[in-house]
Amino acid sequence: MAGSSRTSFSKRQKERARQEKRAEKAQRKAQRKQDTDSPPETPADLTVTHDEEGQPVGFDFHDFQ
């Protein structure tokens, strides 16, 4: 009898872990949906710069912060 109660306990633990994982996943999904529903931020004005030859210089990572 002791063996069967242990398996039941393990099954309950696994099911509880699955439910918690599902709840966390749903919460993250709701957070992502809320983030995408908000209006996008207005980008900063980017200034095109030119090198010595007059060719435009590409934007860098730091230009978008």
Secondary structure as UniProt FT lines:
FT   HELIX           2..37
FT   STRAND          49..50
FT   TURN            52..53
FT   STRAND          56..57
FT   HELIX           61..64
//
